[in-house]
Amino acid sequence: MLNHAPQSSSQPVSILGYPVAALTLAQALAAFTSLTQVPGETLPAQHWVTANPEILMLAQESPSFSALLRQADRLLPDGIGVVVAMRLHGVPVHRLPGIELAEACLAHCAQQRLPVALIGASPDTHAAMLAAVKQRWPSLNVSFQHHGYFADGPEADSLAHRCALTRPALVLVALGMPRQDAWIAQYRHLFHNSLLMGVGGSFDVWSGQKQRAPKVFCALGMEWVWRVASEPWRLKRIFPTLPLFLWRTVCERVLLNNG
């Protein structure tokens, strides 16, 4: 079901210096369909990043990853911390989970018979994911698929070129962050009229190997609590990242007000 959140601002919101688009799921899906339905016109591929606090904090520490995010066409508010930061700027945005956006795009591609490429995860997980996706959307045209166990360099080059030859409208890459977005940034020039997006652990969920949080956790923006309870090792990644992220965004807002 599409997110009927309040109408968002058309202007991106600067969070730690990175422009995050205040889009609903319906608006993001409309942007994707407009990219793939331009008759007779060749458009450059787009790279979207569903941003959470961990991603934006990594960009603060890594100049190369920071540059990669700035080259992306859209940063979208995945992660409740980013949503809170945007609301501090007065924007009534709601969370846009990457897995939900990916599923909406897959459903659209299945309906319109648009080719899709799926790259990433272990061979076993990839195979299970592929079977589950085809069962969920029987008319989905998977024009290219490959697991994520390939080496950078010539092997990655060959894979990207073979994928691009199938002219996919949607390329979902599950190589983990930041590798998935680095792969997209390196090879996006090979694609046209396409959306390329990193989807993290979505393949694990679609394969049935992992479960998303119950809907009530997602609705309350507490999906991270479920993840920590299910996988306690995530606690080391969330803390101190989340508190530090929120502190920096509050400081950013105070400086903006005093500027």
C-alpha positions as CSV (number, residue, x, y, z in Angstrom):
1,M,0.0,0.0,0.0
2,L,1.4,3.4,-0.9
3,N,2.3,5.9,1.8
4,H,-0.4,8.6,1.9
5,A,1.8,10.9,4.0
6,P,1.2,14.7,4.0
7,Q,2.4,16.4,0.9
8,S,6.1,16.9,1.1
9,S,8.3,19.9,0.2
10,S,9.6,19.7,-3.4
11,Q,13.0,21.0,-2.2
12,P,15.5,18.5,-0.7
13,V,16.4,19.1,3.0
14,S,20.1,19.4,3.9
15,I,21.0,16.8,6.5
16,L,24.6,17.0,7.6
17,G,25.2,18.7,4.2
18,Y,23.5,16.0,2.1
19,P,20.3,16.8,0.2
20,V,17.6,14.3,1.2
21,A,14.4,14.4,-0.9
22,A,11.2,14.7,1.1
23,L,9.2,12.3,-1.1
24,T,6.3,9.9,-0.3
25,L,6.4,6.4,-1.8
26,A,3.8,7.4,-4.3
27,Q,5.9,10.4,-5.4
28,A,9.0,8.3,-5.7
29,L,7.2,5.7,-7.7
30,A,5.9,8.4,-10.0
31,A,9.5,9.7,-10.5
32,F,10.6,6.2,-11.4
33,T,7.8,5.6,-13.9
34,S,8.5,9.0,-15.6
35,L,12.1,7.9,-16.0
36,T,11.2,4.7,-17.8
37,Q,8.3,6.0,-19.9
38,V,9.8,8.7,-22.1
39,P,9.1,7.6,-25.7
40,G,11.9,8.1,-28.1
41,E,14.2,9.8,-25.6
42,T,17.3,8.4,-24.1
43,L,17.9,9.6,-20.5
44,P,20.9,8.9,-18.3
45,A,20.4,6.3,-15.6
46,Q,19.6,7.5,-12.1
47,H,21.2,6.3,-8.9
48,W,19.0,6.6,-5.8
49,V,20.2,6.0,-2.2
50,T,17.8,5.2,0.6
51,A,19.7,7.0,3.4
52,N,19.8,6.1,7.1
53,P,21.9,7.6,9.8
54,E,24.6,4.9,9.4
55,I,25.0,5.9,5.7
56,L,25.2,9.6,6.4
57,M,27.6,9.1,9.3
58,L,29.9,6.9,7.1
59,A,29.9,9.7,4.5
60,Q,31.1,12.1,7.3
61,E,34.1,9.9,7.8
62,S,34.9,8.7,4.3
63,P,35.6,11.4,1.6
64,S,35.2,8.9,-1.2
65,F,31.8,7.7,0.0
66,S,30.8,11.3,0.6
67,A,31.6,12.1,-3.0
68,L,29.6,9.1,-4.1
69,L,26.5,10.3,-2.2
70,R,26.8,13.8,-3.7
71,Q,26.9,12.2,-7.2
72,A,23.7,10.3,-6.5
73,D,20.5,11.7,-8.1
74,R,18.3,11.2,-5.0
75,L,18.8,10.5,-1.4
76,L,15.6,9.3,0.2
77,P,14.7,9.1,3.9
78,D,15.1,5.6,5.0
79,G,15.7,5.2,8.8
80,I,13.8,7.0,11.5
81,G,16.8,9.1,12.5
82,V,16.8,10.8,9.1
83,V,13.1,11.4,9.4
84,V,13.5,13.0,12.8
85,A,16.3,15.2,11.4
86,M,14.1,16.4,8.5
87,R,11.2,17.1,10.8
88,L,13.5,19.3,12.9
89,H,13.7,21.4,9.7
90,G,9.9,21.6,9.6
91,V,9.3,19.1,6.8
92,P,6.4,16.7,7.5
93,V,8.2,13.7,5.9
94,H,7.5,10.1,6.6
95,R,10.0,7.2,6.4
96,L,10.5,5.7,3.0
97,P,12.0,2.2,3.5
98,G,14.1,1.0,0.6
99,I,12.6,-2.4,0.6
100,E,9.1,-1.0,0.1
101,L,10.2,1.3,-2.7
102,A,12.0,-1.6,-4.4
103,E,8.8,-3.7,-4.1
104,A,6.6,-0.9,-5.6
105,C,9.1,-0.6,-8.5
106,L,9.1,-4.4,-9.1
107,A,5.3,-4.4,-9.1
108,H,5.2,-1.6,-11.6
109,C,7.8,-3.4,-13.8
110,A,5.8,-6.6,-13.7
111,Q,2.6,-4.8,-14.7
112,Q,4.3,-2.9,-17.6
113,R,6.5,-5.9,-18.6
114,L,9.7,-3.9,-18.1
115,P,13.0,-5.7,-17.7
116,V,14.6,-5.9,-14.3
117,A,18.1,-6.8,-13.2
118,L,18.8,-8.4,-9.8
119,I,22.4,-8.5,-8.5
120,G,23.7,-9.6,-5.1
121,A,23.6,-11.9,-2.1
122,S,25.1,-15.3,-1.7
123,P,24.4,-17.9,-4.5
124,D,21.9,-19.8,-2.3
125,T,20.2,-16.7,-1.1
126,H,20.1,-15.3,-4.6
127,A,18.5,-18.4,-6.0
128,A,15.8,-18.5,-3.2
129,M,15.1,-14.8,-3.7
130,L,14.7,-15.2,-7.4
131,A,12.2,-18.0,-7.0
132,A,10.3,-16.0,-4.4
133,V,10.2,-12.9,-6.6
134,K,9.0,-14.8,-9.6
135,Q,6.3,-16.4,-7.6
136,R,5.1,-13.1,-6.1
137,W,5.2,-11.3,-9.5
138,P,4.7,-14.0,-12.2
139,S,4.8,-11.6,-15.1
140,L,8.1,-10.0,-13.9
141,N,10.7,-10.0,-16.7
142,V,14.1,-10.7,-15.0
143,S,16.4,-9.8,-17.9
144,F,19.6,-10.3,-15.9
145,Q,20.5,-11.9,-12.5
146,H,23.7,-12.7,-10.7
147,H,24.7,-13.4,-7.2
148,G,27.0,-11.0,-5.3
149,Y,30.1,-13.3,-5.1
150,F,32.2,-11.7,-7.9
151,A,35.5,-9.9,-7.7
152,D,36.1,-6.3,-8.4
153,G,38.0,-5.6,-11.6
154,P,37.5,-7.5,-14.9
155,E,34.9,-9.8,-13.5
156,A,32.8,-6.9,-12.2
157,D,33.3,-5.1,-15.5
158,S,32.1,-8.1,-17.5
159,L,29.0,-8.5,-15.3
160,A,28.1,-4.8,-15.6
161,H,28.4,-4.8,-19.4
162,R,26.3,-8.0,-19.7
163,C,23.7,-6.5,-17.5
164,A,23.5,-3.3,-19.4
165,L,23.0,-5.1,-22.7
166,T,19.7,-6.4,-21.4
167,R,18.5,-2.7,-21.0
168,P,16.8,-3.1,-17.6
169,A,14.5,-0.4,-16.4
170,L,15.3,-1.3,-12.8
171,V,18.6,-2.6,-11.4
172,L,18.5,-3.7,-7.7
173,V,22.0,-4.3,-6.2
174,A,22.3,-6.1,-2.9
175,L,26.1,-6.1,-2.2
176,G,26.0,-4.4,1.2
177,M,26.9,-0.8,2.0
178,P,29.0,0.9,0.7
179,R,30.0,-1.7,-2.0
180,Q,26.6,-1.7,-3.7
181,D,26.5,2.1,-4.2
182,A,30.2,2.1,-5.3
183,W,29.3,-0.5,-7.9
184,I,26.4,1.6,-9.1
185,A,28.4,4.8,-9.3
186,Q,31.1,3.0,-11.3
187,Y,28.9,1.5,-13.9
188,R,25.8,3.7,-14.1
189,H,27.1,5.3,-17.3
190,L,26.4,2.0,-19.1
191,F,22.7,2.2,-18.5
192,H,19.9,4.5,-19.9
193,N,16.4,5.1,-18.8
194,S,17.1,3.0,-15.8
195,L,16.9,3.3,-12.0
196,L,19.8,1.8,-10.1
197,M,19.4,1.3,-6.4
198,G,21.2,-0.5,-3.6
199,V,18.8,-2.6,-1.5
200,G,21.0,-3.9,1.3
201,G,19.4,-6.9,3.0
202,S,16.2,-6.9,0.9
203,F,17.2,-10.1,-0.9
204,D,17.6,-11.8,2.5
205,V,14.0,-10.9,3.3
206,W,12.6,-11.8,-0.1
207,S,14.3,-15.2,0.1
208,G,12.7,-15.9,3.4
209,Q,16.0,-16.1,5.3
210,K,15.1,-13.1,7.4
211,Q,11.9,-11.5,8.5
212,R,11.0,-7.8,8.5
213,A,9.7,-6.3,11.7
214,P,6.0,-6.6,12.4
215,K,3.9,-3.8,10.8
216,V,3.3,-2.1,14.2
217,F,7.1,-1.6,14.6
218,C,7.4,-0.3,11.1
219,A,4.5,2.1,11.5
220,L,6.0,3.5,14.7
221,G,9.4,3.9,13.2
222,M,10.8,1.4,15.6
223,E,12.0,-1.2,13.1
224,W,15.5,-0.8,14.4
225,V,14.4,-2.1,17.8
226,W,13.2,-5.3,16.2
227,R,16.5,-5.7,14.3
228,V,18.5,-5.3,17.4
229,A,16.3,-7.7,19.3
230,S,16.7,-10.3,16.5
231,E,20.4,-9.6,15.8
232,P,22.0,-8.2,18.9
233,W,25.3,-7.6,17.1
234,R,23.6,-4.6,15.4
235,L,23.7,-2.7,18.7
236,K,27.4,-2.0,18.1
237,R,26.5,-0.4,14.7
238,I,23.6,1.6,16.0
239,F,25.3,3.0,19.1
240,P,26.9,5.4,19.2
241,T,26.1,6.1,15.6
242,L,22.4,7.1,16.1
243,P,22.8,9.3,19.1
244,L,25.8,11.1,17.5
245,F,23.9,11.5,14.3
246,L,20.9,13.1,16.1
247,W,23.3,15.4,18.1
248,R,25.0,16.6,14.9
249,T,21.7,17.3,13.2
250,V,20.4,19.3,16.2
251,C,23.6,21.3,16.2
252,E,23.2,21.8,12.4
253,R,19.7,23.1,13.0
254,V,20.8,25.4,15.8
255,L,23.6,26.8,13.6
256,L,21.2,27.3,10.7
257,N,18.8,29.2,13.0
258,N,21.5,31.4,14.4
259,G,23.0,32.0,11.0
